[in-house]
Amino acid sequence: MKNSPFHVVLFQPEIPPNTGNIIRLCANTGTQLHLIHPCGFELDDRKLRRAGLDYREWANVREYDCYEQFIEEVPVRCLYALSTRGSSCYAEKSFQFGDGFMFGPESRGLPDEILARLPTANRLFVPMVLETRSLNLSNTVSIVLYEAWRQQQFTGSGRQRDPFPSALED
């Protein structure tokens, strides 16, 4: 998967099953997964393998010692940060192939110093009712990644569909 359509960036992920689910998601969407250390687990963690099943061999996963190393080594077209403190709804953006989506640790989200490195317009949120705190990390990644891919008509899936099937036409 040399030419991954999108980049998912997990900054210091903590929970193996979440990352395992995201590995599976990235394998099924052709997306490059980037893990920025420290992580709360080893990549050979049993819980990670169980959640990712046998998709690890199809996923393109790269690891970085720190955020700076990721920025230096990965040419992302546009990097977006997902946070409950974001300023724009993810669904209001127009994504392009080559874009990256960065997510923070499950227990605390992206730190302010990382968010501050991105333009305010690139700090996104997923809407929720006011009484709740946050969505599960792997669910949030799925929501945003599939919206970006939908905007590109699911190019590369081999199963592109007319967004307005003739069966629904008058």
RODO-2510 file (C-alpha; in nm, 4 decimals, decimal comma):
residues 170
     n   res          X          Y          Z
     1     m     0,0000     0,0000     0,0000
     2     k     0,2594     0,2509    -0,1079
     3     n     0,0016     0,5057    -0,2193
     4     s    -0,2362     0,5078     0,0737
     5     p    -0,5282     0,7381     0,0085
     6     f    -0,5346     0,8712     0,3652
     7     h    -0,3243     0,8704     0,6811
     8     v    -0,4542     0,7839     1,0277
     9     v    -0,2216     0,9073     1,3007
    10     l    -0,2586     0,7775     1,6554
    11     f    -0,0698     0,9959     1,9008
    12     q     0,0318     0,7842     2,2018
    13     p    -0,2538     0,5310     2,1852
    14     e    -0,3205     0,3498     2,5120
    15     i    -0,5744     0,0709     2,4594
    16     p    -0,4682    -0,2328     2,2524
    17     p    -0,8176    -0,3369     2,1299
    18     n    -0,8843     0,0136     1,9946
    19     t    -0,5601     0,0119     1,7988
    20     g    -0,6315    -0,3436     1,6815
    21     n    -0,9699    -0,2332     1,5494
    22     i    -0,8041     0,0632     1,3760
    23     i    -0,5429    -0,1672     1,2187
    24     r    -0,8300    -0,3710     1,0746
    25     l    -1,0068    -0,0538     0,9556
    26     c    -0,6894     0,0744     0,7881
    27     a    -0,6293    -0,2613     0,6182
    28     n    -0,9835    -0,2582     0,4794
    29     t    -0,9616     0,1004     0,3523
    30     g    -0,6042     0,0966     0,2232
    31     t    -0,5108     0,3644     0,4750
    32     q    -0,1620     0,4157     0,6169
    33     l    -0,1572     0,3916     0,9983
    34     h     0,1028     0,5911     1,1922
    35     l     0,1677     0,5246     1,5623
    36     i     0,3476     0,7943     1,7588
    37     h     0,5162     0,6635     2,0743
    38     p     0,5025     0,6079     2,3562
    39     c     0,2148     0,3616     2,3200
    40     g     0,0428     0,1949     2,6136
    41     f     0,1233    -0,1509     2,4696
    42     e     0,3596    -0,3411     2,2418
    43     l     0,2585    -0,4173     1,8837
    44     d     0,2714    -0,7879     1,9626
    45     d     0,0238    -0,7469     2,2514
    46     r    -0,2268    -1,0365     2,2597
    47     k    -0,5260    -0,7996     2,2922
    48     l    -0,4038    -0,5982     1,9951
    49     r    -0,3647    -0,9124     1,7824
    50     r    -0,7084    -1,0376     1,8837
    51     a    -0,8834    -0,7134     1,7858
    52     g    -0,6851    -0,6801     1,4627
    53     l    -0,7305    -1,0490     1,3858
    54     d    -0,5173    -1,1398     1,0875
    55     y    -0,5336    -0,7938     0,9307
    56     r    -0,1903    -0,6843     1,0553
    57     e    -0,0297    -0,8420     0,7475
    58     w    -0,2486    -0,6270     0,5160
    59     a    -0,2148    -0,3058     0,7142
    60     n     0,0640    -0,0584     0,6523
    61     v     0,1706     0,0465     1,0031
    62     r     0,4630     0,2760     1,0754
    63     e     0,5964     0,3795     1,4148
    64     y     0,7632     0,7028     1,5257
    65     d     0,9484     0,7962     1,8428
    66     c     0,7809     1,1366     1,8584
    67     y     0,5510     1,3814     1,6794
    68     e     0,8463     1,5692     1,5284
    69     q     0,9764     1,2526     1,3633
    70     f     0,6341     1,1877     1,2089
    71     i     0,6139     1,5455     1,0731
    72     e     0,9665     1,5228     0,9264
    73     e     0,9148     1,1856     0,7589
    74     v     0,5559     1,1837     0,6327
    75     p     0,4353     1,4086     0,3503
    76     v     0,0716     1,4592     0,4501
    77     r    -0,1266     1,6880     0,2161
    78     c    -0,3260     1,8387     0,5026
    79     l    -0,3176     1,7254     0,8654
    80     y    -0,6362     1,7448     1,0717
    81     a    -0,6585     1,6890     1,4467
    82     l    -0,9730     1,5355     1,5939
    83     s    -1,0578     1,6579     1,9393
    84     t    -1,3567     1,7333     2,1588
    85     r    -1,1948     2,0795     2,1655
    86     g    -1,2018     2,1133     1,7864
    87     s    -1,3423     2,4259     1,6247
    88     s    -1,5067     2,2799     1,3097
    89     c    -1,7302     1,9798     1,2519
    90     y    -1,5564     1,7107     1,0469
    91     a    -1,8599     1,6867     0,8145
    92     e    -1,8157     2,0499     0,7047
    93     k    -1,4715     1,9832     0,5529
    94     s    -1,3777     1,8767     0,2021
    95     f    -1,1127     1,6087     0,2291
    96     q    -0,8699     1,4991    -0,0412
    97     f    -0,6511     1,1945    -0,0924
    98     g    -0,3281     1,2412     0,0999
    99     d    -0,4959     1,4035     0,4005
   100     g    -0,4096     1,2864     0,7501
   101     f    -0,6295     1,2551     1,0580
   102     m    -0,4623     1,2645     1,3991
   103     f    -0,6246     1,1292     1,7160
   104     g    -0,5036     1,1526     2,0736
   105     p    -0,4746     0,9061     2,3610
   106     e    -0,8025     0,7621     2,4820
   107     s    -0,7755     0,8934     2,8388
   108     r    -0,6888     1,2563     2,7628
   109     g    -0,7045     1,3388     2,3918
   110     l    -0,4460     1,5412     2,2031
   111     p    -0,2367     1,7699     2,4224
   112     d    -0,2759     2,1457     2,3802
   113     e     0,0817     2,1808     2,2517
   114     i     0,0062     1,9423     1,9621
   115     l    -0,3273     2,1097     1,8817
   116     a    -0,1551     2,4510     1,8842
   117     r     0,0745     2,3387     1,6009
   118     l    -0,2204     2,3085     1,3640
   119     p    -0,4317     2,5882     1,2191
   120     t    -0,7583     2,6355     1,4077
   121     a    -0,9507     2,5370     1,0937
   122     n    -0,7768     2,1960     1,1007
   123     r    -0,8935     2,1139     1,4538
   124     l    -1,2090     1,9105     1,4044
   125     f    -1,4746     1,7548     1,6247
   126     v    -1,7428     1,4889     1,5846
   127     p    -2,0786     1,6137     1,7187
   128     m    -2,2219     1,4540     2,0333
   129     v    -2,4977     1,5402     2,2763
   130     l    -2,3842     1,7758     2,5526
   131     e    -2,4213     1,5276     2,8374
   132     t    -2,1495     1,2953     2,7050
   133     r    -1,7723     1,3136     2,7275
   134     s    -1,6293     1,1413     2,4188
   135     l    -1,6699     0,8676     2,1612
   136     n    -1,4637     0,5496     2,1485
   137     l    -1,1396     0,6108     1,9568
   138     s    -1,1896     0,3386     1,6950
   139     n    -1,5469     0,4559     1,6322
   140     t    -1,4303     0,8139     1,5828
   141     v    -1,1586     0,7065     1,3408
   142     s    -1,4182     0,5062     1,1447
   143     i    -1,6624     0,7963     1,1246
   144     v    -1,4036     1,0430     0,9951
   145     l    -1,2168     0,8050     0,7651
   146     y    -1,5325     0,6810     0,5943
   147     e    -1,6553     1,0367     0,5436
   148     a    -1,3268     1,1282     0,3768
   149     w    -1,3414     0,8168     0,1578
   150     r    -1,7088     0,8770     0,0759
   151     q    -1,6160     1,2224    -0,0492
   152     q    -1,3795     1,0473    -0,2914
   153     q    -1,6597     0,8125    -0,4100
   154     f    -1,4871     0,5195    -0,2352
   155     t    -1,2235     0,5197    -0,5082
   156     g    -1,0050     0,2135    -0,4819
   157     s    -1,2640    -0,0028    -0,3096
   158     g    -1,3551    -0,2007    -0,6181
   159     r    -1,7150    -0,1560    -0,5114
   160     q    -1,7913     0,2041    -0,5980
   161     r    -2,1601     0,2629    -0,6230
   162     d    -2,3745     0,5294    -0,7739
   163     p    -2,4651     0,7501    -0,4758
   164     f    -2,8160     0,7800    -0,6223
   165     p    -2,9185     0,4309    -0,7399
   166     s    -3,1670     0,4274    -1,0259
   167     a    -3,4035     0,2189    -0,8121
   168     l    -3,4629     0,5295    -0,6003
   169     e    -3,5310     0,7591    -0,8944
   170     d    -3,8830     0,8605    -0,9913
***
